[in-house]
């Protein structure tokens, strides 16, 4: 009988090894065990331990504040942000009702009511990190995608094949086919990916800039603090949840009675109206985002590489000579006039199908494209985008299971393998 490969002992209360020591420097097996220690035994939860935390890792709660109650990816209407009072001379923003709840909670904590330790880390909770802009983050992310395309991905043959925007687009879509298995291409998919912080929701405040992979520091520095139970209960009192995996992070529990009371002061009386008041549907803005970023990418490519060389046989010289041809630029107005909404709906469906790993036939792809174009023609663009959203809404498993946290070497190996694998449909 073969010996088991691994012998894992499940940690239980009372173990001498109860203190978690997980971090990103451990081996895979050691990291797995230490994360189990932290997950199962370190955080005091349940009856008698006060308010339970929110776990952004378990049960796909990482999507909290990034999808609405229908599962549609969303992003913040930034005109509803309000600045928090800060001690670090930096500006920190959250949604207006969250700011009011946080300031009231901070005053309550500073008052010392029910506090048990005057030397605690939870004597005060000044904000150290809060809202981050999705749009700035995606801009940087897309820039990295382009840089990889124009750099390591590009070769002499591919470069020579790009003679105008149409051939650039063909090369870009081939690139998307290869990298989409690992990296989202659209902002809609990026919103729900691991590559963006939960703080884009406007619902998150962090009292320190903690190290997320250091379980020992979380446990000893925060969870074992004498005022931790007081802090958790104060959070619950004002409509916040403590992040189990970052006990210095507070997340507004929008459906809680205290937070709904703060919302009501801003004319919002339910969770449903909260989403429609404070967020946009990501897919509704996707077409204009794609058009803008892809046009900018082509223009940047032409500026960086104004022409291309190719060998041509010269009968007069009786030899091969190299010719140089200039690539044409196109203004944004010319670009928008030439490429219709029907074209961009096809682009969007293709990219969404690639990045959500749809195993479609060409017939299925064409059917979805045609239906989206029909919605645009006979209803409007919103109806077309809403239909596309419904086609790709159930991709949560792809986000959290297929897209693992990979090293650069692992990601590159997968990228190379994918260059040899063709999908069942083409653009």
MOWODA-V146483 format. One record per backbone hydrogen bond with DSSP energy under -0.5 kcal/mol. CO is the residue of the C=O (numbers start at 0). NH is the residue of the N-H. Records with the same first field share a line. If there is no record, write none. Layout:
CO->NH, NH
This chain:
5->7
7->9
11->14
14->17
21->214
22->25
26->30
27->31
28->32
29->33
30->34
31->35
32->36
33->37
34->38
35->39
36->40, 41
37->41, 42
41->43
42->44
45->48
53->55, 243
55->61
56->59
57->60
59->62
60->63
62->65, 66
65->73
66->64
67->70
71->67
72->281, 282
74->279
75->77
76->79
77->80
79->95
81->93
84->126
89->91
91->83
92->130
93->81
94->98
95->99
96->100
97->101
98->102
99->103
100->104
101->105
102->106
103->107
104->108
105->109
106->110
107->111, 112
108->111
111->114
116->119
119->122
120->123
128->205
132->136
133->137
134->138
135->139
136->140
137->141
138->142
139->143
140->144
141->145
142->146
143->147
144->148
145->149
146->150
147->152
150->153
154->158
155->159
156->160
157->161
158->161
160->162
162->327
163->167
164->168
165->169
166->170
167->171
168->172
169->173
170->174
171->175
172->176
173->177
174->178
175->179
178->181, 182
185->189
186->190
187->191
188->191
189->192
192->195
196->199
197->200
198->131, 201
201->94
202->251
204->249
205->127, 128
207->209
209->211
210->213
212->214
213->217
214->218
215->219
216->220
217->221, 222
218->223
221->224
224->227
226->230
227->231
228->232
229->233
230->234
231->235
232->236
233->237
234->237, 239
235->238
238->252
240->250
241->53, 243
242->245
245->242, 248
247->206
248->242
249->204
250->240
251->253
252->255
255->259
256->260
257->261
258->262
259->263
260->264
261->264
262->265, 267
263->266
266->268
269->273
270->274
271->275
272->276
273->277
274->278
277->76
279->74
280->283, 284
281->284
282->285, 286
284->288
285->289
286->290
287->291
288->292
289->293
290->294
291->295
292->296
293->297
294->298
295->299
296->300
297->301
298->302
299->303
300->304
305->326
307->324
309->322
311->320
312->314
313->317, 318
318->313
320->311, 322
322->309
324->307
330->334
331->335
332->336
333->337
334->338
337->339
339->343
340->344
341->345
342->346
343->347
344->348
345->349
346->350
347->351
348->352
349->353
350->354
351->355
352->357
353->356
357->359
360->364
361->365
362->366
363->367
364->368
365->369
366->370
367->371
368->372
369->373
370->374
371->375
372->376
373->377
374->378, 379
379->383
380->384
381->385
382->386
383->387
384->388
385->389
386->390
387->391
388->391, 392
389->392
392->394
394->398
395->399
396->400, 401
397->402
401->403
403->405
406->410
407->411
408->412
409->413
410->414
411->415
412->416
413->417
414->418
415->418
416->419
417->420
419->421
423->361
